[in-house]
Amino acid sequence: MRSWLVALALVICISLLVVAFGPLGARASSGNMSEDEFRKLEQTWLDAASVPDLPLLRKMFSEDFMGTSFGGGVLSKNDVVPADGMTATHMPKCVLRDSTVRVFGDTAVLMGDVEMQVPQKAEDVRMTTVFQKHPEGWQIIAVHMSKAPAGQ
């Protein structure tokens, strides 16, 4: 009985080590998405939001999406994807600038600077976007936006 418990404890320890060091093999399970492909996916979202391309936005955002914007309130998918029949955009044309991407298995985090091309004056925003692989493909599950400090 004692050797059985030792074997079980060993299996649990090995399992915990595999989970703890899982990000080392993250690229293999990431659906072969490169960092540049996540940057393209982010720019696709920014482009779709400025039009707005409602069918594409609905596909890109997970049903359980949550985020924060400049007001600090929690946003849902309904807050970022305009309702049917609305022609107003929620975001101006934006361009992703410097960014960093990390992939953790079926989750990817992109942090970067976004230039909001407002007609009066371009504004810089810091953005963190979290993607998760779902059966229908990679979807946005969380976003945090904040205004970049002046002069950055």
C-alpha positions in Angstrom: 0.0 0.0 0.0 2.8 2.3 0.9 4.6 1.8 -2.4 1.3 2.6 -4.2 1.1 5.9 -2.4 4.7 6.8 -3.3 4.1 6.0 -6.9 0.9 8.1 -6.9 2.8 11.0 -5.3 5.6 10.7 -7.9 3.0 10.8 -10.8 1.4 13.9 -9.2 4.8 15.6 -8.9 5.7 14.9 -12.5 2.3 16.2 -13.6 2.8 19.4 -11.7 6.3 19.9 -13.2 4.8 19.4 -16.7 2.2 22.0 -16.0 4.7 24.4 -14.4 7.0 24.2 -17.4 4.3 24.0 -20.0 5.1 27.4 -21.6 8.4 25.9 -22.9 6.3 23.8 -25.3 3.7 26.6 -25.9 4.6 27.0 -29.5 3.8 23.4 -30.3 0.3 23.7 -29.0 -0.4 27.3 -30.1 -1.9 26.2 -33.4 1.3 27.2 -35.1 0.5 30.9 -34.8 3.6 33.0 -34.8 4.0 36.3 -33.0 3.6 38.2 -36.2 0.3 36.4 -36.9 -1.0 37.6 -33.6 0.1 41.1 -34.5 -1.9 40.7 -37.8 -4.9 39.4 -35.9 -4.7 42.4 -33.6 -4.6 44.8 -36.6 -7.5 42.9 -38.2 -9.5 43.7 -35.0 -8.5 47.3 -35.0 -9.4 47.6 -38.7 -12.8 45.9 -38.3 -13.7 48.1 -35.3 -13.1 51.3 -37.3 -15.5 50.3 -40.1 -17.3 48.5 -38.2 -17.3 45.1 -39.8 -20.0 43.5 -37.5 -19.8 39.9 -38.7 -16.0 39.8 -38.3 -16.1 41.5 -34.9 -18.7 38.9 -33.7 -16.4 36.1 -34.8 -13.3 37.7 -33.2 -14.7 38.3 -29.7 -15.5 35.5 -27.4 -19.0 35.5 -25.9 -17.4 35.8 -22.4 -15.2 38.7 -23.4 -14.4 41.3 -20.7 -12.3 44.4 -20.9 -11.6 47.9 -19.6 -11.1 51.2 -21.4 -10.4 54.7 -20.4 -13.4 55.1 -18.2 -12.3 52.2 -16.0 -15.6 50.3 -16.2 -15.8 46.6 -17.2 -16.8 46.1 -20.8 -18.7 43.1 -22.3 -18.9 41.9 -25.9 -22.0 44.0 -26.3 -20.0 47.1 -25.4 -17.4 46.6 -28.1 -19.4 45.1 -30.9 -22.0 47.6 -32.2 -25.6 46.4 -32.3 -27.1 45.5 -35.7 -28.2 48.5 -37.6 -25.7 50.9 -36.0 -23.4 52.6 -38.4 -21.4 54.6 -35.8 -17.9 53.3 -35.0 -16.6 52.8 -31.5 -13.0 53.4 -32.5 -11.2 55.6 -35.1 -8.7 54.1 -37.5 -5.9 52.6 -35.4 -2.4 51.3 -36.1 -0.5 48.8 -33.9 3.0 50.0 -33.3 5.5 48.4 -31.0 4.3 45.2 -29.5 5.3 42.1 -27.6 3.6 38.8 -27.8 3.8 35.8 -25.5 2.1 32.5 -26.2 1.1 30.2 -23.3 -0.4 27.1 -24.9 -3.9 28.0 -26.0 -3.6 31.6 -24.7 -1.6 34.5 -26.1 -1.0 37.9 -24.7 -0.2 40.9 -26.9 1.0 44.1 -25.3 1.7 47.2 -27.4 1.2 50.8 -28.4 -1.6 51.7 -30.7 -1.9 55.0 -32.6 -5.5 56.2 -32.8 -5.6 58.3 -35.9 -8.0 60.9 -34.8 -8.5 63.7 -37.4 -7.6 66.5 -34.9 -4.5 64.8 -33.4 -3.2 61.3 -33.3 -3.4 59.7 -29.8 -1.3 56.9 -28.4 -2.9 54.1 -26.4 -1.3 51.2 -24.5 -3.2 48.0 -25.1 -3.1 44.5 -23.7 -5.1 41.9 -25.6 -5.6 38.3 -24.5 -6.4 35.7 -27.2 -7.6 32.2 -26.5 -7.9 29.3 -28.9 -11.5 28.1 -29.2 -13.0 25.5 -31.5 -13.9 28.3 -34.0 -10.4 29.7 -33.9 -8.5 32.3 -31.9 -10.8 34.8 -30.2 -10.3 37.9 -28.0 -11.2 37.1 -24.4 -9.9 40.3 -22.7 -8.6 43.8 -23.5 -7.2 46.5 -21.4 -6.7 50.0 -22.9 -5.1 53.0 -21.2 -3.9 56.3 -22.5 -0.1 56.4 -23.0 1.7 59.0 -21.1 2.3 62.3 -23.0 5.5 62.3 -25.1 5.7 58.5 -25.4 
